[in-house]
């Protein structure tokens, strides 16, 4: 199984152009997760893996390891991709993971700025922006606020490095 995984990793790098982070995550999920689980069940060849094995593995990581739906969905995506590669390139008859449904991932409710935060944002732009870009920055911020496009997220998609200090927003940059 290890040699098939190495070939799969080369395929992801050279033909698919996946990022190094994605490749490492896939490799870890398959090698240290699925393969280890299968070896404990006495399965050492990819052709021996069944749909039931993969379902049991996903159940194991959910119950025994406490993996979230998001994590299990990522692991399943890696497994499906690996077995798809084996079907297309290595002569495996069928992908045992093909019909397994991904766990539901709940949609997160967006966090919107409060009225006070909106006022603080606009005040900061009005006072702190360079004169040559102030009107543009205000127009962009007002447009986003009125259309509901501006929200605070964990990764800061719209506000980059926003620091709330003494009820003043210090905005180092806006990304669009």
Backbone as CSV, one residue per row, in Angstrom:
resi,resn,N_x,N_y,N_z,CA_x,CA_y,CA_z,C_x,C_y,C_z
1,UNK,0.816,-1.191,0.000,0.000,0.000,0.000,0.863,1.260,0.000
2,UNK,2.001,1.163,0.673,2.879,2.335,0.781,3.368,2.798,-0.597
3,UNK,3.723,1.879,-1.468,4.211,2.262,-2.799,3.099,2.921,-3.614
4,UNK,1.865,2.454,-3.458,0.729,3.063,-4.156,0.492,4.489,-3.654
5,UNK,0.676,4.678,-2.351,0.510,6.011,-1.779,1.587,6.955,-2.315
6,UNK,2.830,6.464,-2.411,3.917,7.302,-2.947,3.627,7.717,-4.388
7,UNK,3.107,6.801,-5.182,2.750,7.110,-6.567,1.606,8.125,-6.607
8,UNK,0.657,7.971,-5.708,-0.467,8.903,-5.615,0.028,10.307,-5.262
9,UNK,0.954,10.389,-4.322,1.509,11.686,-3.915,2.223,12.349,-5.092
10,UNK,2.998,11.585,-5.838,3.671,12.133,-7.028,2.641,12.626,-8.052
11,UNK,1.573,11.877,-8.213,0.493,12.263,-9.122,-0.119,13.595,-8.690
12,UNK,-0.390,13.752,-7.389,-0.967,14.997,-6.877,-0.027,16.173,-7.111
13,UNK,1.277,15.935,-6.935,2.265,16.996,-7.124,2.436,17.352,-8.591
14,UNK,2.697,16.358,-9.412,3.113,16.600,-10.790,1.961,16.822,-11.769
15,UNK,0.901,16.063,-11.618,-0.180,16.158,-12.590,-1.337,17.039,-12.125
16,UNK,-1.648,16.968,-10.866,-2.790,17.724,-10.360,-2.400,19.121,-9.876
17,UNK,-1.144,19.302,-9.493,-0.672,20.602,-9.035,-1.254,21.033,-7.699
18,UNK,-1.573,20.085,-6.839,-2.112,20.416,-5.521,-1.047,21.126,-4.697
19,UNK,-1.492,21.926,-3.738,-0.562,22.620,-2.859,0.126,21.610,-1.942
20,UNK,1.277,21.985,-1.446,2.033,21.093,-0.563,1.235,20.773,0.698
21,UNK,0.501,21.750,1.208,-0.315,21.525,2.407,-1.402,20.485,2.175
22,UNK,-2.063,20.551,1.026,-3.104,19.574,0.689,-2.503,18.186,0.533
23,UNK,-1.373,18.116,-0.144,-0.712,16.822,-0.353,-0.316,16.204,0.981
24,UNK,0.253,17.004,1.868,0.665,16.485,3.178,-0.541,16.032,3.991
25,UNK,-1.637,16.789,3.921,-2.849,16.406,4.656,-3.415,15.095,4.111
26,UNK,-3.480,14.965,2.786,-3.963,13.717,2.177,-3.078,12.544,2.583
27,UNK,-1.780,12.746,2.495,-0.842,11.670,2.825,-0.991,11.253,4.285
28,UNK,-1.092,12.213,5.165,-1.251,11.917,6.589,-2.567,11.193,6.858
29,UNK,-3.652,11.677,6.263,-4.960,11.052,6.471,-4.982,9.602,5.991
30,UNK,-4.297,9.338,4.894,-4.309,7.982,4.340,-3.303,7.087,5.049
31,UNK,-2.070,7.571,5.192,-1.003,6.732,5.735,-1.132,6.496,7.241
32,UNK,-1.292,7.553,7.986,-1.341,7.432,9.451,-2.744,7.164,9.970
33,UNK,-3.739,7.340,9.105,-5.112,7.096,9.518,-5.656,5.810,8.956
34,UNK,-6.030,5.843,7.687,-6.682,4.687,7.067,-5.786,3.450,7.048
35,UNK,-4.531,3.594,6.590,-3.642,2.424,6.488,-3.422,1.776,7.853
36,UNK,-3.193,2.572,8.860,-2.973,2.038,10.205,-4.210,1.279,10.676
37,UNK,-5.380,1.853,10.443,-6.642,1.199,10.805,-6.800,-0.129,10.062
38,UNK,-6.510,-0.121,8.764,-6.639,-1.341,7.956,-5.634,-2.408,8.374
39,UNK,-4.417,-2.001,8.683,-3.388,-2.963,9.115,-3.811,-3.660,10.402
40,UNK,-4.456,-2.911,11.305,-4.944,-3.517,12.546,-6.045,-4.539,12.280
41,UNK,-6.685,-4.435,11.131,-7.731,-5.386,10.738,-7.181,-6.489,9.835
42,UNK,-5.861,-6.489,9.626,-5.237,-7.536,8.823,-5.342,-7.321,7.323
43,UNK,-5.562,-6.101,6.895,-5.656,-5.794,5.461,-4.411,-5.026,5.047
44,UNK,-3.683,-5.597,4.086,-2.409,-5.011,3.681,-2.352,-4.664,2.194
45,UNK,-3.394,-4.968,1.442,-3.444,-4.677,0.004,-4.658,-3.793,-0.293
46,UNK,-4.492,-2.849,-1.215,-5.594,-1.938,-1.530,-6.796,-2.678,-2.111
47,UNK,-6.574,-3.763,-2.786,-7.664,-4.538,-3.361,-8.537,-5.224,-2.324
48,UNK,-8.051,-5.336,-1.089,-8.811,-5.973,-0.008,-9.767,-5.014,0.691
49,UNK,-9.618,-3.714,0.447,-10.396,-2.703,1.167,-11.826,-2.674,0.631
50,UNK,-12.772,-2.662,1.568,-14.188,-2.636,1.201,-14.835,-1.337,1.669
51,UNK,-16.024,-1.133,1.169,-16.818,0.016,1.591,-17.052,-0.038,3.109
52,UNK,-17.297,-1.226,3.618,-17.529,-1.401,5.057,-16.295,-1.003,5.864
53,UNK,-15.097,-1.310,5.349,-13.861,-0.919,6.043,-13.762,0.596,6.163
54,UNK,-14.073,1.271,5.090,-13.966,2.734,5.088,-15.029,3.340,6.001
55,UNK,-16.230,2.798,5.953,-17.277,3.272,6.866,-16.880,3.029,8.323
56,UNK,-16.312,1.862,8.612,-15.863,1.556,9.977,-14.771,2.522,10.414
57,UNK,-13.862,2.852,9.486,-12.794,3.807,9.802,-13.384,5.177,10.132
58,UNK,-14.333,5.638,9.316,-14.946,6.943,9.565,-15.727,6.939,10.881
59,UNK,-16.356,5.823,11.199,-17.049,5.692,12.478,-16.045,5.720,13.632
60,UNK,-14.914,5.034,13.448,-13.862,5.007,14.471,-13.336,6.414,14.746
61,UNK,-13.022,7.180,13.703,-12.467,8.520,13.944,-13.516,9.459,14.535
62,UNK,-14.792,9.185,14.282,-15.852,10.009,14.864,-16.035,9.699,16.340
63,UNK,-16.093,8.411,16.670,-16.411,8.033,18.049,-15.177,7.960,18.945
64,UNK,-14.154,7.271,18.510,-12.985,7.064,19.366,-12.017,8.249,19.369
65,UNK,-11.942,8.949,18.253,-10.989,10.048,18.149,-11.664,11.408,18.235
66,UNK,-12.990,11.430,18.201,-13.725,12.683,18.349,-13.596,13.639,17.176
67,UNK,-13.319,13.108,15.972,-13.189,13.971,14.794,-14.535,14.600,14.439
68,UNK,-14.489,15.860,14.073,-15.701,16.590,13.683,-16.144,16.179,12.278
69,UNK,-17.317,16.621,11.890,-17.815,16.351,10.539,-16.876,16.938,9.484
70,UNK,-16.340,18.112,9.746,-15.424,18.757,8.801,-14.175,17.899,8.612
71,UNK,-13.618,17.405,9.701,-12.412,16.581,9.636,-12.701,15.268,8.918
72,UNK,-13.827,14.645,9.244,-14.177,13.388,8.581,-14.440,13.591,7.093
73,UNK,-15.034,14.707,6.732,-15.267,15.003,5.314,-13.935,15.156,4.576
74,UNK,-12.955,15.795,5.220,-11.633,15.939,4.604,-10.960,14.586,4.451
75,UNK,-11.048,13.753,5.478,-10.451,12.412,5.405,-11.104,11.593,4.287
76,UNK,-12.435,11.671,4.189,-13.142,10.934,3.143,-12.752,11.454,1.760
77,UNK,-12.576,12.752,1.615,-12.160,13.315,0.324,-10.793,12.769,-0.070
78,UNK,-9.876,12.674,0.885,-8.546,12.125,0.607,-8.645,10.657,0.197
79,UNK,-9.463,9.894,0.908,-9.633,8.461,0.622,-10.256,8.262,-0.758
80,UNK,-11.310,9.027,-1.058,-11.954,8.915,-2.373,-10.970,9.255,-3.488
81,UNK,-10.210,10.303,-3.283,-9.241,10.724,-4.291,-8.178,9.648,-4.502
82,UNK,-7.702,9.048,-3.424,-6.694,7.987,-3.502,-7.227,6.792,-4.296
83,UNK,-8.432,6.342,-3.949,-8.984,5.184,-4.647,-9.389,5.517,-6.086
84,UNK,-9.819,6.749,-6.353,-10.070,7.159,-7.741,-8.792,7.067,-8.560
85,UNK,-7.695,7.512,-7.960,-6.391,7.415,-8.640,-6.076,5.952,-8.953
86,UNK,-6.293,5.078,-7.980,-5.989,3.657,-8.183,-6.864,3.042,-9.275
87,UNK,-8.110,3.446,-9.358,-9.012,2.930,-10.407,-8.538,3.425,-11.775
88,UNK,-8.229,4.697,-11.871,-7.860,5.293,-13.156,-6.459,4.923,-13.623
89,UNK,-5.526,4.712,-12.689,-4.124,4.565,-13.069,-3.464,3.246,-12.683
90,UNK,-4.067,2.523,-11.765,-3.412,1.317,-11.257,-4.221,0.046,-11.478
91,UNK,-5.349,0.159,-12.158,-6.118,-1.032,-12.495,-7.015,-1.568,-11.398
92,UNK,-7.241,-0.813,-10.337,-8.183,-1.260,-9.313,-9.575,-1.292,-9.947
93,UNK,-10.330,-2.326,-9.661,-11.630,-2.512,-10.320,-12.650,-1.441,-9.959
94,UNK,-12.757,-1.113,-8.683,-13.772,-0.147,-8.251,-13.271,0.624,-7.038
95,UNK,-13.789,1.816,-6.877,-13.466,2.649,-5.724,-14.431,2.291,-4.598
96,UNK,-13.944,1.687,-3.510,-14.840,1.294,-2.426,-15.457,2.478,-1.682
97,UNK,-14.885,3.656,-1.858,-15.406,4.841,-1.166,-16.346,5.668,-2.027
98,UNK,-16.512,5.283,-3.285,-17.235,6.120,-4.252,-18.642,6.494,-3.802
99,UNK,-19.378,5.582,-3.226,-20.780,5.869,-2.891,-20.982,6.296,-1.439
100,UNK,-19.903,6.481,-0.689,-20.035,6.915,0.703,-20.289,8.420,0.718
101,UNK,-21.352,8.801,1.372,-21.721,10.217,1.465,-20.845,10.926,2.497
102,UNK,-20.492,12.132,2.171,-19.701,12.957,3.071,-20.572,13.424,4.236
103,UNK,-20.004,13.525,5.434,-20.794,14.028,6.564,-21.284,15.449,6.290
104,UNK,-22.443,15.760,6.820,-22.978,17.116,6.667,-22.118,18.100,7.439
105,UNK,-21.834,19.192,6.775,-21.064,20.252,7.423,-22.015,21.426,7.633
106,UNK,-22.293,21.749,8.893,-23.246,22.834,9.147,-22.686,24.177,8.675
107,UNK,-23.575,24.979,8.095,-23.178,26.312,7.657,-23.059,27.210,8.882
108,UNK,-21.984,27.961,8.944,-21.817,28.903,10.045,-22.591,30.174,9.735
109,UNK,-23.243,30.683,10.746,-23.920,31.966,10.597,-22.867,33.061,10.562
110,UNK,-22.997,33.991,9.624,-22.006,35.065,9.576,-22.127,35.972,10.793
111,UNK,-21.017,36.536,11.214,-20.999,37.508,12.300,-20.945,38.876,11.678
112,UNK,-21.979,39.674,11.883,-22.021,40.998,11.299,-21.534,42.025,12.310
113,UNK,-21.039,43.116,11.793,-20.608,44.201,12.650,-21.820,44.805,13.354
114,UNK,-21.627,45.198,14.596,-22.695,45.888,15.306,-22.775,47.318,14.790
115,UNK,-23.826,48.014,15.157,-23.975,49.416,14.729,-22.806,50.254,15.237
116,UNK,-22.400,49.995,16.472,-21.274,50.744,17.044,-19.975,50.465,16.280
117,UNK,-19.780,49.189,15.890,-18.587,48.835,15.132,-18.595,49.464,13.740
118,UNK,-19.778,49.555,13.132,-19.898,50.212,11.824,-19.522,51.680,11.930
119,UNK,-20.061,52.356,12.951,-19.743,53.772,13.157,-18.259,53.954,13.424
120,UNK,-17.714,53.074,14.240,-16.289,53.134,14.555,-15.443,52.938,13.290
121,UNK,-15.834,52.002,12.444,-15.122,51.751,11.196,-15.144,52.981,10.300
122,UNK,-16.331,53.549,10.106,-16.451,54.721,9.235,-15.721,55.925,9.806
123,UNK,-15.776,56.093,11.126,-15.059,57.195,11.771,-13.562,57.034,11.595
124,UNK,-13.088,55.821,11.747,-11.659,55.557,11.585,-11.201,55.859,10.166
125,UNK,-11.997,55.477,9.192,-11.647,55.765,7.791,-11.666,57.276,7.561
126,UNK,-12.708,57.949,8.072,-12.836,59.391,7.859,-11.672,60.154,8.476
127,UNK,-11.210,59.707,9.618,-10.127,60.412,10.309,-8.733,59.936,9.925
128,UNK,-8.624,58.644,9.592,-7.292,58.082,9.432,-6.814,57.834,8.022
129,UNK,-7.726,57.827,7.068,-7.316,57.520,5.699,-6.599,58.709,5.080
130,UNK,-5.694,58.407,4.178,-5.002,59.471,3.450,-6.038,60.229,2.624
131,UNK,-5.891,61.544,2.510,-6.894,62.346,1.788,-7.163,61.862,0.358
132,UNK,-6.140,61.389,-0.341,-6.323,60.983,-1.734,-7.135,59.691,-1.883
133,UNK,-7.293,58.903,-0.822,-8.063,57.659,-0.909,-9.249,57.616,0.052
134,UNK,-9.462,58.673,0.813,-10.512,58.683,1.832,-11.897,58.457,1.220
135,UNK,-12.229,59.203,0.178,-13.560,59.060,-0.425,-13.764,57.661,-0.986
136,UNK,-12.756,57.127,-1.629,-12.852,55.769,-2.170,-13.068,54.759,-1.054
137,UNK,-12.253,54.850,0.006,-12.380,53.912,1.123,-13.741,54.015,1.802
138,UNK,-14.248,55.245,1.950,-15.565,55.426,2.559,-16.652,54.815,1.664
139,UNK,-16.547,55.032,0.356,-17.546,54.485,-0.568,-17.556,52.960,-0.521
140,UNK,-16.379,52.370,-0.496,-16.289,50.899,-0.440,-16.878,50.382,0.867
141,UNK,-16.500,51.017,1.983,-16.987,50.567,3.292,-18.502,50.724,3.389
142,UNK,-19.036,51.859,2.936,-20.485,52.087,2.991,-21.220,51.080,2.102
143,UNK,-20.688,50.837,0.909,-21.300,49.847,0.020,-21.351,48.474,0.690
144,UNK,-20.250,48.058,1.258,-20.210,46.759,1.921,-21.153,46.711,3.120
145,UNK,-21.194,47.775,3.906,-22.061,47.785,5.078,-23.533,47.752,4.684
146,UNK,-23.920,48.494,3.653,-25.327,48.556,3.251,-25.803,47.308,2.523
147,UNK,-24.894,46.593,1.896,-25.297,45.376,1.177,-25.128,44.126,2.016
148,UNK,-24.566,44.270,3.203,-24.362,43.111,4.070,-23.163,42.270,3.668
149,UNK,-22.315,42.806,2.811,-21.146,42.047,2.370,-20.014,42.065,3.382
150,UNK,-20.041,43.026,4.280,-18.952,43.143,5.241,-19.310,42.401,6.507
151,UNK,-18.554,41.376,6.797,-18.746,40.629,8.036,-17.379,40.296,8.591
152,UNK,-17.331,40.014,9.859,-16.086,39.641,10.492,-16.023,38.118,10.465
153,UNK,-14.936,37.586,9.997,-14.776,36.136,10.019,-13.474,35.813,10.715
154,UNK,-13.303,34.546,11.050,-12.094,34.131,11.760,-10.843,34.428,10.956
155,UNK,-10.926,34.323,9.655,-9.750,34.550,8.829,-9.649,35.996,8.365
156,UNK,-10.632,36.815,8.678,-10.583,38.215,8.315,-10.588,38.439,6.815
157,UNK,-11.573,37.865,6.092,-11.607,38.009,4.640,-11.719,39.471,4.217
158,UNK,-12.508,40.240,4.930,-12.710,41.621,4.516,-11.845,42.589,5.317
159,UNK,-11.698,42.329,6.577,-10.843,43.195,7.391,-9.589,42.421,7.757
160,UNK,-8.482,42.956,7.370,-7.217,42.291,7.660,-6.566,42.986,8.840
161,UNK,-6.206,42.221,9.831,-5.552,42.728,11.022,-6.322,43.883,11.658
162,UNK,-7.579,43.639,11.962,-8.397,44.645,12.629,-8.173,44.513,14.127
163,UNK,-7.811,45.596,14.746,-7.560,45.597,16.178,-8.573,46.508,16.854
164,UNK,-9.328,45.954,17.782,-10.284,46.766,18.524,-9.608,47.169,19.831
165,UNK,-9.349,48.448,19.961,-8.645,48.944,21.141,-9.288,50.265,21.555
166,UNK,-9.752,50.351,22.789,-10.437,51.539,23.291,-11.563,51.971,22.356
167,UNK,-12.315,51.019,21.859,-13.465,51.216,20.990,-13.117,51.949,19.702
168,UNK,-11.883,51.790,19.249,-11.484,52.365,17.963,-10.924,51.271,17.095
169,UNK,-11.357,51.201,15.870,-10.859,50.187,14.957,-9.624,50.718,14.271
170,UNK,-8.529,50.002,14.423,-7.307,50.351,13.732,-7.169,49.397,12.565
171,UNK,-7.382,49.889,11.398,-7.400,49.016,10.212,-6.108,49.218,9.468
172,UNK,-5.359,48.148,9.371,-4.089,48.246,8.669,-4.254,48.066,7.169
173,UNK,-5.280,47.301,6.747,-5.549,47.187,5.317,-6.909,46.563,5.091
174,UNK,-7.513,46.932,3.980,-8.758,46.324,3.531,-8.431,45.460,2.340
175,UNK,-8.981,44.247,2.258,-8.775,43.378,1.111,-10.064,43.241,0.339
176,UNK,-9.985,43.288,-0.989,-11.184,43.183,-1.819,-10.992,42.153,-2.885
